[in-house]
């Protein structure tokens, strides 16, 4: 059975596992993945205008159209595709956001977005301007709440000081414990719920053969995998990785990506099995050292 929690200071009662829509291989497969997520109790679906040049939003919107009032849709803004399709530019400006939201609403086939997120950012960005745009969109009823997607502590601190946002999406996993140093506690105190991405560390925490990851060598990753297997069976590795993130009271939900429906169903089943076990999380954490976070400020 799915668990739920309020997202930060908002009234959005979201599932503890959410579905990320970055990697749908096709329209048909995307719809199947979303249906599997719904059957598993997931009610938060995260996408972005950047993904597949907007086609990802279309898939999400179409799949959820008949139950729009029963689910929460999150999308992101800030990256603008170039006219020739050669790439995108970072445009954290009010004028662009006010235009981009209309395009996202049209692609999603809805008249409101539950959670609108700034898709990145640095401390040098005009975040005051972004907040002004988001607050205006709230007043207009086009978004219900807003947040940011960032791993940079200084940017996050500036954002929470400026905004009435409710969330921050940040990379976090047993192999990437950086948020434990500066981010988790700060966001919890500020009333911004954390949406975790990258909880499975590109599959390395779900049974994929060990290789280097961030500053960790392949041997170090293998050691972490070995520690995990001391506590759960191989098929429950994804569940343990999810549970590690969700054990923090600062984390509202883990956004899980999938390219096949069974990846969602098996991960949810593993998470439920792990929840019924007595896991030694401190022992797991000891297997992974911190590394310098200042380079990401």
N, C-alpha and C positions, 0 to 999 in steps of 0.2 A: 504494500500500500504506500502511496506517495505521501511525503510530508510536505508541509507548506510553511512559509514564513512571510512576514511583512517586509517589503523592500525599503530599508531605511526608515525615514519618517513618513513614507507614503502610505496610502491605503491599499496598495497593490499586494494582494495575498498570493505570492508566487510559489510555484513548485520548487522544491529544493534542488531538483535537477531540471535544467532548461535545455532546449534544443537550439544549437547554433546552426545557422543556415549558410555556412560559407562554402561547403563542399558538396552540394548536390550535383551528381554527375549528369542528371537529365531532369526534365520536368516530371516525367512519370515516376522516376525513382525518388525524386524529392517529395512527391505527394505520398508515396508509400512510407517513406521515412517519417514524415509528419504524422501520418495516420498511426504508425506504430508508437510514436511518442505520445500521442493522445490516448491511446489504449493503455499506456503505462502510467497515466496520470499527469503527464507534463502539461502545464498550461502557459508557460512562457516561451516565446519563440523569438529568437534574436537574429537579426539580419543587418544589412547595411546597403546604402545606395551604391557603394563601391563594388560590391560583389557581383560578378558577372555583368557589369555595366547596367545594373538595375534589374536584370532578369531574375535574380534571386528573390527580390522583393515581390515580383509578380507571382512566383511559385508559392511563396508563403501566403500572400493575400488570397490567391485562388483556393488553396487547400483549406483555409480557415474561414472562408466567406460565409458558410452556412452556420457557423458557430461563433461568429465574431464577438458577440457579447460575453461569451463564456471563457475567452482566452485573453492573454496579454501579448501584444506585439511590440517588440523593441527594434528600433533601427538606428542608424548612425548617419552623421553628416560631417562635412568638412573637407572631403576629398572630391575634387571635380575632374571628371574625365575630360581630356582634351578632345577637341572636335575631330581630330584625325585618328583617335583611338590609340595613340602611341604611348599613352600613360596618363597619369593624373597629377594635379597640382594641389597643394595644401591651401585652402581658402577659408580660414576661420573668421569670416566677416558676416556682419548682420545681414547685409543686402543679399549675400549669396544664400545664407541659411533660410531667409524668408522665401526665396525662390525654390530652393532645393526641397523644402518640406512639401510644397505643392506637388512636385514631381513624385516624391515618395508616396504621398497620399493616393495619387492616381494609380501608381503601380500596385500598391497594396490593396486598392479597391475599397478604401475605408475613408471615413471623414475625421478620424482621430487616430493618433498614435499614443499608445500607453506610456512608452518610455523612449524619449529622443535623446541620443547621446552624441557628444562631441567625439569624433573618431580620431583621437590622438591629441596632440598639442604639446607645447613647451611653455616654459615660464615667460618667454619673450612674446608670446601670442597676445592679442588684444582680448583677453578672456572677459573683460568687462563688457565688451561689445557682444560676445557670444551669449553671456548671461542675459543681457538686455533683449536679445532676440528670443531666447527661450522663454523668458518671462512674458513677453508679448504673445507668443504662441500659446502659452497656457491661458492667458486672459481671453484669447480668441477661441479657446476650446479645441484647438487643433492638436495639442499634446496634453497628456494628463500629468506627466512628470518628466524630469530630465536628469541627465547625469553626464559623466565623462568616461572615456576609455583611456587609461594611462597607467604606466608603470613608474613614472617619475615622481619621487616624493615631493620635490619642491613645487612642481606643477600641481600636484594633488593638494598640497597645503594652500597654495594660492587659490585654487578652485573652491575649496571648502570655505575659505574666508570670504569669498566674493558672492557665492551662489546659495540658493535655496534648493540645490539639487538633492537627489535622494540616493544616488548610486555612483559607483565607480567600478568599471570593468578592468580587471588587472590580471596579468599572468601570475599564476601561483600553482605550485605543486610540490611534492616531496623532493623533486630535483631542482626546484626553483623557490627557495624559501626566503628570497629577498623581502617580500612584503611583511614578513614577521618582524623585521627590524624597524621599519619606519611607517608602514602603511596600515596594517590591520588595526592596531590600537587607535591611531589617529582617526581613521574613518569611522570606527565604531563610536568614538566619543563625539564626533561631529554629526552623527546621525545619518551617515551615508552608507547604505548597504553595499557589500562587495559582491559583484558578479565575477566569478572566477573563470578564466579561460586557460587552456593549456594544462588542465589537471592531469592528463595522461602523458604529458611530455612527449608528444609525437609518437605515442604508442609504447614508449620505453617502460612505462609503468603498467602496461597492460599485456606484457609478454613478448614484445618485440625484442629481437637480439640486441645485446648491449652495444652501444657506440657512444662516442663523445657527445656531450650535451652541455651547452653554455661553457662554463669553465671546468666542467667535470670530464675527466678522462673516461675512456671506455671501461677501464678496470674499476674506476670509482662507481660508475653506473651499474656495473655487474655486482658490485658489493651491495649496493642498495637493493637491487633485485633479489639478491640472496637473503637479505634481511627480511624482505617482504614475504618470501616463500617460507620463512620460519614461522610465520603467523597465519598464512592462508594457503589454500591450494592454488595452483596456477590459474584455474578458471575464475578465481575470485580476485585476481590482481587488480582488474579495473575497479571493482567495488572498493577495494582497500585504498586505491589512489583517490577515489572520490570522497571516501569517508575521512581521509586525512585532511582534506581541505575543509569539509563541512563540519569538522569538530570545532572549528573556531567560531565563537559567537558573533564575530564580525562578518562572517560569510553568510549571505542570504541564499545564494544559489550557485551551482556549478553549471556552466554552459558547456554542454557536451556536443561535439561535432560528430557527424556520421556520414558515410558514403553508401552504407547498406542498412536496411531496416534491422537486421539481426544484431548489428553493433549496438543499437539502442536497447533492444530487449535484453540482450545478454548482460550489458553493463548495469541496467536497472536491477536485474535479478541478482547479479553479484553484489551490488550495493546493499540490497535487502538482506542477503545472507551474512555479509560482513557486519551489518548493524546488529545482528543477533549474537555476535561473538564478542569476547573480551579481548580487545586489541591493545597492545602496548605501544601507544603512539610515541611516547618519549624515547623508547628504544629505537624506533624507526628514525626519528628525527636526529638522533645521535649519529646515525650512519651518513648524514649529509652535512658537511660544513657550510657555514655562511661564506659568501665571498663579497668583495668590495662593491657596494651599491652606489658609491659616489659618482661613478661614471655614468649613471642613468639619471642624475638629478636634473 
